[in-house]
């Protein structure tokens, strides 16, 4: 006998306190193609399977005849990757921040997956290029999904952003851009928030406003950042993720965090914290921190308007990552 069930999980809390969201099983599996693989698939994931991203991987493994290697929040990334390698994993998923930490650990080469998946944060060109370099025989893909909107699409062409042709085209999900923000309608949308005082997840037209701002350039949409995460510099908007994408192109930068600092004249200025790559396995000696910060600022000045260029760049040993695998941003 089949029973209708609802699955409740928390949002990541990127834009405030986590909320409880209800899904149906049909919604959670809407983006998973039925059938079994012709060859054994062994999944691994950095995600906690109690969260949306991790539950998606669990369901893929369970419904398509695969197996799954779970991470333990108490173990190091190195230990997890060693376990994953011993299990012969073929597919592995995580956020871009998960992957940056994996690359920093020095243990990323212990695995040789056929498929590498990123989701949960903006996948900039630097992290895609780095993963393809480490896993040259792998298919590297980034997907857009959120707890409220479900899985919208996957991009496997090696480029950041997504083709404009996906907008308005029938598929797993229907996409539209309204006021510069991505909206999604699909069978994978969540049912509702639990608790009082929350608005409906879907609008009157059935679309979920993701709150993720995008910009169209040369036939491709690029993610700019969260609508609620904008830094106001003298009345001009700065999306932290846009600046981070430029900073991360420096070959010695492993990850970065851009945030606001109060300023009596402009209200705020942009600042950045960066974590550097280890010199192990790199060609040449790492430049001094002062030289690197100057190079980073020069790169920002070449491609960004003046109000988006960081007023200060600081080298830090690490950046905080939330239990959901995302960079912890001020105010989150």
Residue frames as qw, qx, qy, qz and C-alpha x, y, z in Angstrom:
[[0.000, 0.889, 0.458, 0.000, 0.00, 0.00, 0.00],
 [0.422, 0.333, -0.010, 0.843, 1.32, 3.42, -0.93],
 [0.269, -0.791, -0.429, 0.344, 1.04, 6.37, 1.41],
 [0.279, 0.831, 0.056, 0.478, 1.33, 10.00, 0.57],
 [0.664, -0.446, -0.227, 0.556, 4.20, 11.54, 2.48],
 [0.144, 0.962, -0.051, 0.225, 5.63, 15.00, 3.08],
 [0.783, -0.026, -0.191, 0.591, 9.33, 15.53, 3.60],
 [0.181, -0.980, -0.069, -0.050, 10.36, 18.44, 5.78],
 [0.745, 0.007, -0.072, 0.663, 13.80, 20.04, 5.67],
 [0.220, -0.822, -0.103, 0.515, 15.45, 23.31, 6.56],
 [0.506, 0.839, -0.030, 0.199, 16.62, 25.93, 4.10],
 [0.739, 0.166, -0.260, 0.600, 20.33, 26.75, 4.22],
 [0.375, -0.808, -0.248, 0.380, 19.79, 30.10, 5.93],
 [0.541, 0.205, 0.209, 0.789, 21.74, 32.00, 3.26],
 [0.012, -0.513, -0.197, -0.835, 19.36, 34.95, 3.44],
 [0.464, -0.501, 0.209, -0.700, 18.39, 34.80, 7.11],
 [0.499, -0.253, 0.748, -0.356, 17.24, 32.25, 9.65],
 [0.082, 0.022, -0.941, -0.328, 16.59, 28.77, 8.21],
 [0.644, 0.030, 0.096, -0.758, 12.95, 28.01, 7.43],
 [0.467, 0.027, 0.882, -0.056, 11.18, 24.65, 7.37],
 [0.452, 0.344, -0.410, -0.713, 9.99, 23.63, 3.92],
 [0.719, 0.095, 0.646, -0.239, 7.61, 20.81, 2.97],
 [0.282, 0.393, -0.683, -0.548, 8.16, 18.71, -0.16],
 [0.928, 0.090, 0.163, -0.323, 6.34, 15.76, -1.66],
 [0.678, -0.250, 0.621, 0.303, 8.32, 12.69, -2.66],
 [0.631, 0.604, 0.424, 0.239, 7.23, 13.26, -6.26],
 [0.130, 0.988, -0.071, 0.051, 8.67, 16.77, -6.09],
 [0.470, -0.707, 0.501, 0.170, 11.95, 15.61, -4.61],
 [0.626, -0.076, 0.706, 0.321, 12.41, 13.06, -7.37],
 [0.537, 0.765, 0.226, -0.275, 11.10, 15.16, -10.28],
 [0.270, 0.836, -0.430, -0.206, 14.58, 15.74, -11.74],
 [0.392, -0.387, 0.832, 0.065, 15.77, 12.13, -11.34],
 [0.607, 0.294, -0.528, -0.516, 15.48, 10.06, -14.49],
 [0.878, -0.193, 0.325, -0.294, 14.05, 6.57, -13.86],
 [0.893, 0.371, -0.254, 0.026, 15.91, 3.36, -14.57],
 [0.782, -0.519, 0.232, 0.257, 19.15, 1.69, -13.55],
 [0.097, 0.796, -0.522, -0.291, 22.67, 2.34, -14.77],
 [0.909, 0.314, -0.267, -0.059, 24.31, -0.20, -17.02],
 [0.620, 0.272, -0.531, 0.509, 27.42, -0.02, -14.88],
 [0.544, -0.577, -0.508, 0.336, 27.85, 0.27, -11.10],
 [0.077, 0.739, -0.040, 0.669, 27.64, 3.83, -9.80],
 [0.585, -0.431, -0.486, 0.485, 29.12, 4.71, -6.42],
 [0.010, -0.865, -0.126, -0.486, 28.13, 8.16, -5.26],
 [0.506, -0.306, -0.430, 0.683, 29.85, 10.27, -2.62],
 [0.010, -0.826, -0.262, -0.498, 28.76, 13.63, -1.33],
 [0.272, 0.172, -0.438, 0.839, 30.13, 16.32, 0.94],
 [0.424, -0.410, -0.108, -0.801, 26.54, 17.26, 1.77],
 [0.282, 0.013, 0.796, -0.536, 24.59, 16.27, 4.85],
 [0.124, -0.231, -0.844, -0.468, 21.80, 14.10, 3.40],
 [0.047, -0.618, -0.684, 0.386, 19.33, 15.71, 5.78],
 [0.099, 0.616, -0.037, -0.780, 19.61, 18.85, 3.64],
 [0.705, 0.589, 0.132, -0.373, 18.18, 19.29, 0.16],
 [0.387, 0.701, -0.568, -0.192, 21.44, 18.89, -1.76],
 [0.126, -0.344, 0.922, -0.124, 22.43, 15.74, 0.09],
 [0.627, 0.229, 0.631, -0.394, 18.95, 14.22, -0.06],
 [0.650, 0.630, -0.170, -0.390, 18.99, 14.64, -3.84],
 [0.277, 0.539, -0.793, -0.062, 22.16, 12.53, -4.04],
 [0.370, -0.093, 0.862, -0.334, 20.75, 9.91, -1.67],
 [0.701, 0.416, 0.372, -0.445, 17.62, 9.59, -3.82],
 [0.537, 0.645, -0.454, -0.299, 19.68, 9.35, -7.01],
 [0.058, 0.394, -0.913, 0.085, 21.70, 6.52, -5.55],
 [0.445, 0.072, 0.787, -0.422, 18.67, 4.74, -4.09],
 [0.669, 0.504, 0.285, -0.465, 16.37, 5.03, -7.11],
 [0.612, 0.669, -0.356, -0.226, 18.93, 4.29, -9.80],
 [0.991, -0.018, -0.113, 0.073, 20.58, 1.25, -8.26],
 [0.442, 0.611, -0.433, 0.493, 23.75, 2.87, -6.97],
 [0.677, -0.471, -0.425, 0.372, 25.47, 3.07, -3.62],
 [0.016, -0.907, 0.003, -0.421, 26.49, 6.07, -1.54],
 [0.628, -0.078, -0.417, 0.652, 29.50, 7.02, 0.59],
 [0.243, -0.917, -0.266, -0.170, 28.48, 9.57, 3.22],
 [0.333, 0.499, -0.387, 0.700, 30.73, 12.21, 4.72],
 [0.565, -0.593, -0.502, 0.277, 31.01, 12.68, 8.47],
 [0.018, 0.942, 0.009, 0.334, 31.13, 16.28, 9.73],
 [0.623, -0.739, 0.249, 0.068, 33.67, 15.20, 12.37],
 [0.824, -0.048, 0.341, 0.450, 36.19, 13.80, 9.88],
 [0.119, -0.609, 0.309, 0.721, 38.66, 15.80, 7.84],
 [0.661, 0.612, -0.117, -0.418, 38.21, 16.27, 4.11],
 [0.214, 0.547, -0.801, -0.115, 41.37, 14.22, 3.58],
 [0.312, -0.068, 0.914, -0.250, 39.99, 11.27, 5.55],
 [0.648, 0.455, 0.385, -0.474, 36.69, 11.46, 3.68],
 [0.558, 0.660, -0.367, -0.344, 38.39, 11.49, 0.28],
 [0.019, 0.403, -0.915, 0.018, 40.60, 8.55, 1.28],
 [0.484, 0.163, 0.784, -0.353, 37.46, 6.60, 2.28],
 [0.634, 0.603, 0.099, -0.474, 35.76, 7.61, -0.96],
 [0.346, 0.614, -0.662, -0.253, 38.75, 6.44, -2.98],
 [0.182, -0.203, 0.951, -0.143, 38.80, 3.09, -1.16],
 [0.555, 0.364, 0.631, -0.401, 35.10, 2.63, -2.02],
 [0.354, 0.123, 0.701, 0.607, 35.81, 3.28, -5.70],
 [0.262, 0.695, 0.394, -0.541, 33.47, 6.26, -6.02],
 [0.434, 0.323, 0.587, 0.602, 32.45, 7.20, -9.56],
 [0.040, -0.736, -0.335, -0.587, 30.24, 10.25, -8.87],
 [0.434, -0.373, -0.470, 0.672, 30.72, 12.96, -6.24],
 [0.000, 0.783, 0.347, 0.517, 28.94, 16.20, -5.37],
 [0.440, -0.501, -0.373, 0.645, 29.39, 19.27, -3.21],
 [0.104, 0.968, 0.165, -0.160, 29.22, 23.05, -3.15],
 [0.533, 0.719, -0.205, 0.396, 31.98, 25.16, -4.74],
 [0.281, -0.770, 0.442, -0.364, 33.18, 25.90, -1.18],
 [0.919, -0.223, 0.324, -0.039, 33.36, 22.17, -0.46],
 [0.863, 0.410, 0.066, 0.286, 35.46, 21.72, -3.57],
 [0.213, 0.840, -0.305, 0.395, 37.77, 24.64, -2.81],
 [0.563, -0.630, 0.474, -0.249, 38.45, 23.14, 0.60],
 [0.962, 0.041, 0.262, 0.069, 39.05, 19.75, -1.02],
 [0.666, 0.646, -0.102, 0.359, 41.57, 21.28, -3.40],
 [0.114, -0.825, 0.394, -0.389, 43.26, 23.04, -0.47],
 [0.838, -0.432, 0.296, -0.153, 43.54, 19.75, 1.43],
 [0.056, 0.610, -0.762, -0.209, 45.97, 18.25, -1.05],
 [0.436, -0.020, 0.893, -0.109, 43.93, 15.03, -1.09],
 [0.629, 0.490, 0.078, -0.599, 41.76, 15.78, -4.10],
 [0.448, 0.506, -0.666, -0.314, 43.97, 13.60, -6.34],
 [0.279, -0.172, 0.919, -0.217, 43.21, 10.50, -4.26],
 [0.599, 0.419, 0.614, -0.298, 39.91, 10.05, -6.12],
 [0.058, -0.169, 0.652, 0.737, 39.32, 9.61, -9.86],
 [0.467, 0.450, 0.614, -0.451, 35.58, 10.15, -10.39],
 [0.324, 0.333, 0.686, 0.560, 33.84, 9.95, -13.74],
 [0.092, -0.744, -0.425, -0.508, 31.43, 12.73, -12.73],
 [0.308, -0.198, -0.419, 0.831, 31.96, 15.79, -10.53],
 [0.106, -0.733, -0.548, -0.388, 28.95, 17.92, -9.58],
 [0.183, -0.057, -0.344, 0.919, 28.73, 21.37, -7.99],
 [0.229, -0.665, -0.526, -0.478, 25.61, 23.09, -6.67],
 [0.500, -0.667, -0.462, 0.304, 24.40, 25.29, -3.84],
 [0.222, -0.748, 0.064, 0.622, 26.59, 28.31, -4.66],
 [0.521, 0.808, -0.153, -0.227, 27.73, 30.16, -7.77],
 [0.850, -0.077, 0.342, 0.393, 30.23, 28.03, -9.68],
 [0.156, 0.889, -0.217, -0.372, 32.66, 30.59, -11.10],
 [0.765, 0.574, -0.291, -0.032, 35.00, 29.86, -14.00],
 [0.047, 0.667, -0.700, 0.251, 38.03, 29.46, -11.74],
 [0.587, -0.237, 0.706, -0.317, 36.63, 26.54, -9.73],
 [0.883, 0.380, 0.170, -0.218, 35.31, 24.82, -12.88],
 [0.555, 0.704, -0.437, 0.071, 38.71, 25.15, -14.56],
 [0.180, -0.578, 0.738, -0.298, 40.55, 23.94, -11.46],
 [0.760, -0.048, 0.573, -0.302, 38.38, 20.85, -11.12],
 [0.848, 0.517, -0.013, -0.117, 38.70, 20.01, -14.80],
 [0.312, 0.727, -0.591, 0.155, 42.48, 20.30, -14.46],
 [0.373, -0.403, 0.768, -0.328, 42.56, 17.98, -11.43],
 [0.634, 0.171, 0.738, -0.155, 40.08, 15.54, -13.00],
 [0.166, 0.430, -0.497, -0.735, 40.83, 15.71, -16.74],
 [0.173, -0.055, -0.922, -0.341, 38.94, 12.49, -17.48],
 [0.057, 0.443, 0.774, -0.448, 35.84, 13.54, -15.54],
 [0.028, -0.634, -0.497, -0.591, 32.63, 15.22, -16.57],
 [0.191, -0.230, -0.448, 0.843, 32.41, 18.39, -14.45],
 [0.133, -0.588, -0.577, -0.551, 28.91, 19.84, -14.15],
 [0.003, -0.076, -0.491, 0.868, 27.23, 22.50, -12.07],
 [0.164, -0.538, -0.786, -0.259, 23.54, 22.46, -11.22],
 [0.192, -0.292, 0.179, -0.920, 21.11, 25.07, -9.98],
 [0.521, -0.442, -0.721, -0.114, 18.88, 23.91, -7.15],
 [0.125, -0.355, 0.430, -0.821, 17.41, 25.34, -3.99],
 [0.078, 0.167, 0.901, -0.392, 15.29, 23.95, -1.18],
 [0.403, 0.480, 0.370, -0.686, 12.28, 26.01, -2.26],
 [0.510, 0.561, -0.288, -0.585, 12.63, 25.84, -6.06],
 [0.932, 0.068, 0.355, 0.004, 13.97, 22.31, -6.45],
 [0.536, -0.212, 0.549, 0.605, 16.38, 21.27, -9.20],
 [0.411, 0.752, 0.063, -0.511, 16.18, 23.59, -12.22],
 [0.755, 0.628, -0.189, -0.016, 18.97, 22.57, -14.58],
 [0.756, -0.421, 0.327, 0.381, 22.46, 21.19, -14.95],
 [0.427, 0.863, -0.240, -0.121, 25.23, 22.67, -17.11],
 [0.861, -0.262, 0.350, 0.260, 28.07, 20.47, -18.30],
 [0.653, 0.711, 0.059, 0.254, 29.75, 22.56, -21.00],
 [0.711, -0.049, -0.162, 0.682, 32.61, 23.70, -18.78],
 [0.130, 0.432, 0.038, 0.892, 31.47, 27.31, -18.57],
 [0.007, -0.269, -0.600, 0.753, 30.06, 29.37, -15.71],
 [0.420, 0.268, 0.036, -0.866, 26.45, 30.50, -15.97],
 [0.518, 0.270, 0.811, -0.021, 23.89, 28.90, -18.25],
 [0.161, 0.166, 0.605, 0.762, 22.78, 29.26, -21.89],
 [0.325, 0.168, 0.144, -0.920, 20.01, 31.78, -22.51],
 [0.485, 0.007, -0.684, -0.545, 18.26, 29.10, -24.57],
 [0.241, -0.204, -0.904, 0.287, 17.20, 27.39, -21.31],
 [0.179, 0.286, 0.393, -0.855, 14.89, 30.31, -20.49],
 [0.595, 0.341, 0.020, -0.727, 11.37, 29.68, -21.73],
 [0.508, 0.281, -0.759, -0.294, 12.26, 26.22, -23.05],
 [0.883, -0.305, -0.019, -0.357, 10.32, 23.19, -21.72],
 [0.473, 0.387, -0.745, 0.269, 12.46, 20.86, -19.62],
 [0.448, -0.251, -0.761, 0.398, 12.82, 19.62, -16.08],
 [0.128, -0.653, -0.428, 0.612, 11.89, 23.14, -15.04],
 [0.307, 0.784, 0.345, 0.414, 10.53, 26.24, -16.75],
 [0.468, -0.333, -0.143, 0.806, 12.70, 29.33, -16.29],
 [0.200, 0.857, 0.291, 0.376, 11.95, 33.00, -16.64],
 [0.436, -0.051, -0.228, 0.869, 13.86, 36.17, -15.79],
 [0.147, -0.845, -0.428, -0.285, 11.85, 38.90, -14.11],
 [0.229, -0.955, 0.121, -0.147, 13.39, 42.14, -12.87],
 [0.279, 0.697, -0.635, 0.185, 16.81, 40.54, -13.29],
 [0.454, -0.345, 0.738, -0.361, 15.98, 37.62, -10.99],
 [0.293, 0.096, -0.907, -0.287, 15.67, 33.93, -11.87],
 [0.671, -0.047, 0.343, -0.656, 12.21, 32.41, -11.41],
 [0.134, 0.173, -0.961, -0.172, 11.48, 28.67, -11.63],
 [0.755, -0.002, 0.188, -0.628, 8.31, 26.64, -12.12],
 [0.442, 0.263, -0.844, -0.156, 8.45, 22.86, -11.99],
 [0.824, -0.332, -0.392, -0.238, 7.11, 19.73, -10.38],
 [0.686, -0.016, -0.496, 0.532, 10.12, 19.95, -8.08],
 [0.107, -0.562, 0.159, -0.804, 8.99, 23.16, -6.37],
 [0.097, -0.071, -0.821, 0.558, 8.40, 22.85, -2.64],
 [0.181, -0.612, -0.748, -0.184, 4.83, 22.76, -1.38],
 [0.261, -0.877, -0.148, -0.375, 4.95, 25.41, 1.33],
 [0.153, 0.439, -0.603, 0.648, 6.78, 26.83, 4.32],
 [0.560, -0.471, -0.677, 0.082, 5.82, 25.39, 7.69],
 [0.310, -0.355, -0.401, 0.786, 4.84, 27.80, 10.43],
 [0.114, 0.871, 0.466, -0.105, 2.94, 31.06, 10.55],
 [0.089, -0.882, 0.066, 0.459, 3.75, 34.36, 8.93],
 [0.376, -0.269, 0.648, 0.605, 5.46, 33.08, 5.78],
 [0.515, 0.479, -0.165, -0.691, 4.33, 34.03, 2.27],
 [0.937, 0.255, 0.216, -0.105, 3.47, 31.35, -0.31],
 [0.591, -0.332, 0.528, 0.511, 6.55, 29.77, -1.88],
 [0.355, 0.283, 0.649, 0.610, 5.08, 30.12, -5.36],
 [0.151, 0.222, -0.003, -0.963, 3.62, 33.24, -6.92],
 [0.637, 0.379, 0.333, -0.583, 0.21, 33.46, -8.52],
 [0.644, 0.559, -0.390, -0.349, 1.71, 32.23, -11.81],
 [0.995, -0.095, -0.009, -0.002, 3.23, 29.18, -10.13],
 [0.627, 0.529, -0.341, 0.459, 6.84, 30.41, -10.32],
 [0.685, -0.618, -0.160, 0.351, 9.26, 30.51, -7.38],
 [0.205, 0.922, -0.219, 0.243, 11.36, 33.67, -7.15],
 [0.870, -0.042, -0.309, 0.382, 14.80, 32.29, -6.29],
 [0.348, -0.919, 0.042, 0.182, 16.23, 35.67, -5.26],
 [0.662, -0.238, 0.401, 0.586, 19.27, 34.97, -7.45],
 [0.294, 0.847, -0.044, -0.441, 20.16, 37.83, -9.77],
 [0.735, 0.109, 0.507, 0.436, 21.45, 37.07, -13.27],
 [0.130, 0.760, -0.194, -0.607, 22.91, 39.11, -16.10],
 [0.830, 0.449, 0.322, 0.076, 22.76, 38.32, -19.83],
 [0.064, -0.769, 0.468, 0.431, 26.06, 38.55, -21.72],
 [0.246, 0.446, -0.751, -0.421, 26.64, 37.15, -25.21],
 [0.725, -0.011, -0.535, -0.434, 23.81, 34.66, -25.14],
 [0.610, -0.123, -0.725, 0.295, 24.54, 33.38, -21.64],
 [0.462, -0.796, -0.070, -0.385, 23.17, 34.24, -18.21],
 [0.491, 0.234, -0.615, 0.571, 25.67, 34.67, -15.40],
 [0.541, -0.692, -0.470, 0.078, 24.78, 34.60, -11.71],
 [0.165, 0.694, -0.190, 0.675, 25.59, 37.89, -9.99],
 [0.135, 0.086, -0.725, 0.670, 24.59, 37.05, -6.43],
 [0.131, -0.559, -0.800, 0.178, 21.65, 37.10, -4.06],
 [0.019, -0.741, -0.312, -0.595, 19.23, 40.00, -4.32],
 [0.537, -0.824, -0.138, -0.114, 19.46, 40.46, -0.55],
 [0.804, -0.344, 0.036, 0.484, 23.26, 40.33, -0.42],
 [0.453, 0.719, 0.103, 0.517, 24.05, 43.57, -2.24],
 [0.483, -0.408, -0.189, 0.751, 26.63, 46.00, -0.86],
 [0.187, 0.924, 0.305, 0.131, 25.58, 49.65, -1.25],
 [0.563, -0.216, 0.051, 0.796, 28.54, 51.87, -2.11],
 [0.004, -0.323, 0.055, 0.945, 27.40, 55.47, -2.37],
 [0.608, 0.426, 0.191, -0.642, 24.06, 54.40, -3.85],
 [0.576, 0.458, -0.585, -0.341, 25.64, 51.96, -6.32],
 [0.930, -0.196, 0.186, -0.248, 25.13, 48.20, -6.01],
 [0.210, 0.558, -0.802, -0.022, 27.89, 45.64, -5.67],
 [0.959, -0.127, -0.109, -0.227, 27.26, 41.89, -5.71],
 [0.469, -0.670, 0.574, 0.033, 30.01, 40.27, -3.60],
 [0.841, 0.065, 0.523, 0.122, 30.04, 37.13, -5.76],
 [0.606, 0.783, 0.056, 0.129, 30.84, 39.17, -8.88],
 [0.012, -0.879, 0.458, -0.130, 33.98, 40.57, -7.25],
 [0.699, -0.380, 0.606, -0.034, 34.93, 37.15, -5.84],
 [0.868, 0.396, 0.287, 0.079, 34.77, 35.66, -9.34],
 [0.420, 0.848, -0.242, 0.213, 37.44, 38.14, -10.47],
 [0.333, -0.732, 0.564, -0.188, 39.62, 37.60, -7.40],
 [0.848, -0.143, 0.505, -0.072, 39.41, 33.81, -7.76],
 [0.792, 0.605, -0.050, 0.064, 40.96, 33.97, -11.23],
 [0.005, 0.803, -0.582, 0.130, 44.33, 34.68, -9.61],
 [0.785, 0.162, -0.597, -0.027, 46.19, 31.34, -9.75],
 [0.303, 0.191, -0.728, 0.584, 47.37, 31.69, -6.14],
 [0.450, -0.152, 0.321, -0.819, 43.89, 32.32, -4.68],
 [0.076, -0.130, -0.989, -0.017, 41.96, 29.26, -3.52],
 [0.147, -0.699, -0.689, -0.121, 38.86, 31.06, -2.19],
 [0.131, 0.164, -0.126, 0.969, 37.73, 34.55, -1.30],
 [0.134, -0.697, -0.685, 0.163, 35.01, 36.39, 0.60],
 [0.125, 0.336, 0.114, 0.926, 33.93, 39.92, -0.30],
 [0.275, -0.684, -0.645, 0.203, 32.03, 41.98, 2.25],
 [0.043, 0.857, 0.146, 0.492, 31.20, 45.53, 3.25],
 [0.490, -0.260, -0.406, 0.726, 33.01, 47.83, 5.63],
 [0.034, -0.903, -0.398, 0.156, 31.33, 50.95, 6.94],
 [0.454, 0.141, 0.127, 0.870, 32.53, 54.24, 5.47],
 [0.017, -0.599, -0.415, 0.684, 31.44, 57.73, 6.61],
 [0.141, 0.407, -0.313, -0.847, 31.35, 59.10, 3.06],
 [0.406, 0.107, -0.698, -0.580, 29.91, 56.32, 0.88],
 [0.821, -0.243, 0.082, -0.510, 28.11, 54.35, 3.60],
 [0.903, -0.193, 0.374, 0.088, 30.12, 51.23, 2.72],
 [0.286, 0.688, -0.606, -0.279, 33.21, 50.18, 0.83],
 [0.964, 0.120, -0.203, -0.121, 34.12, 46.78, -0.54],
 [0.236, -0.665, 0.705, -0.072, 36.74, 44.64, 1.23],
 [0.885, 0.197, -0.382, -0.183, 38.00, 41.14, 0.54],
 [0.557, -0.536, 0.630, -0.080, 39.53, 38.27, 2.48],
 [0.747, 0.447, -0.444, -0.212, 41.46, 35.62, 0.56],
 [0.808, -0.364, 0.461, 0.039, 42.84, 32.17, 1.29],
 [0.276, 0.698, -0.582, -0.312, 45.94, 31.31, -0.71],
 [0.956, 0.169, -0.224, -0.081, 46.81, 28.05, -2.40],
 [0.743, -0.522, 0.351, 0.230, 49.56, 25.94, -0.95],
 [0.174, 0.751, -0.529, -0.354, 52.84, 26.08, -2.87],
 [0.535, -0.160, 0.826, 0.082, 52.98, 22.28, -3.09],
 [0.548, 0.363, 0.718, 0.229, 52.80, 21.18, -6.71],
 [0.279, 0.923, 0.183, -0.191, 52.73, 24.73, -8.03],
 [0.703, 0.404, 0.081, 0.581, 55.10, 26.08, -10.63],
 [0.215, 0.592, -0.146, 0.763, 57.35, 28.71, -9.13],
 [0.291, -0.205, -0.635, 0.685, 57.47, 30.32, -5.73],
 [0.089, -0.808, -0.580, -0.061, 54.40, 32.05, -4.35],
 [0.211, 0.582, -0.050, 0.784, 54.76, 35.84, -4.44],
 [0.137, -0.093, -0.586, 0.793, 54.73, 37.82, -1.22],
 [0.060, 0.642, 0.731, -0.222, 51.31, 38.75, 0.13],
 [0.038, 0.693, 0.048, -0.719, 51.83, 42.42, -0.73],
 [0.024, 0.265, -0.675, -0.688, 52.61, 41.53, -4.35],
 [0.018, 0.326, 0.929, 0.178, 49.59, 39.23, -4.60],
 [0.063, 0.711, 0.549, -0.436, 47.18, 41.77, -3.19],
 [0.058, 0.590, -0.234, -0.771, 48.49, 44.36, -5.64],
 [0.018, 0.048, -0.845, -0.533, 48.00, 41.91, -8.53],
 [0.033, 0.509, 0.856, -0.083, 44.46, 41.19, -7.37],
 [0.070, 0.734, 0.280, -0.615, 43.57, 44.87, -7.12],
 [0.035, 0.421, -0.514, -0.747, 45.05, 45.53, -10.56],
 [0.008, 0.183, 0.922, 0.340, 42.93, 42.71, -12.01],
 [0.044, 0.660, 0.683, -0.310, 39.80, 44.11, -10.36],
 [0.046, 0.671, -0.015, -0.740, 40.51, 47.59, -11.71],
 [0.026, -0.198, 0.717, 0.667, 40.85, 46.21, -15.24],
 [0.171, -0.263, -0.864, -0.394, 37.41, 44.59, -15.35],
 [0.231, -0.653, -0.694, 0.197, 35.26, 46.18, -12.64],
 [0.012, -0.849, -0.139, -0.510, 33.89, 49.71, -12.14],
 [0.208, 0.479, -0.512, 0.682, 35.74, 51.70, -9.48],
 [0.552, -0.431, 0.270, -0.661, 33.03, 51.30, -6.82],
 [0.973, -0.087, -0.111, -0.181, 33.34, 47.48, -7.04],
 [0.614, 0.437, -0.525, 0.395, 37.11, 47.38, -6.55],
 [0.711, -0.544, -0.383, 0.226, 38.03, 46.33, -2.97],
 [0.072, -0.932, 0.209, -0.287, 39.42, 49.09, -0.79],
 [0.297, -0.609, 0.713, -0.179, 41.39, 46.43, 1.07],
 [0.880, 0.128, -0.434, -0.147, 42.46, 42.83, 0.45],
 [0.402, -0.620, 0.600, -0.307, 43.54, 40.75, 3.44],
 [0.581, 0.212, -0.783, -0.059, 45.12, 37.30, 3.44],
 [0.659, -0.403, 0.379, -0.509, 43.53, 34.96, 6.03],
 [0.154, -0.302, 0.941, 0.015, 44.29, 31.33, 6.92],
 [0.046, 0.308, 0.942, 0.126, 40.72, 30.12, 6.36],
 [0.369, -0.142, -0.127, -0.910, 37.13, 31.19, 5.73],
 [0.413, 0.052, 0.758, -0.502, 34.11, 29.91, 7.62],
 [0.369, -0.031, -0.730, -0.574, 31.86, 27.47, 5.79],
 [0.637, -0.195, 0.259, -0.700, 28.37, 26.67, 7.08],
 [0.553, -0.065, 0.818, -0.143, 27.07, 23.14, 7.77],
 [0.719, 0.576, 0.317, -0.225, 25.35, 23.41, 4.37],
 [0.739, 0.058, 0.377, 0.555, 28.74, 23.81, 2.72],
 [0.295, 0.827, 0.245, 0.412, 28.38, 27.48, 1.84],
 [0.364, 0.243, -0.274, 0.856, 30.55, 30.45, 2.66],
 [0.259, -0.712, -0.561, 0.334, 29.24, 32.20, 5.76],
 [0.238, 0.509, 0.186, 0.806, 28.46, 35.76, 4.74],
 [0.039, -0.061, -0.443, 0.893, 27.88, 38.73, 7.05],
 [0.484, 0.061, 0.089, -0.868, 24.25, 39.03, 8.10],
 [0.592, 0.015, -0.714, -0.374, 23.42, 35.44, 7.09]]
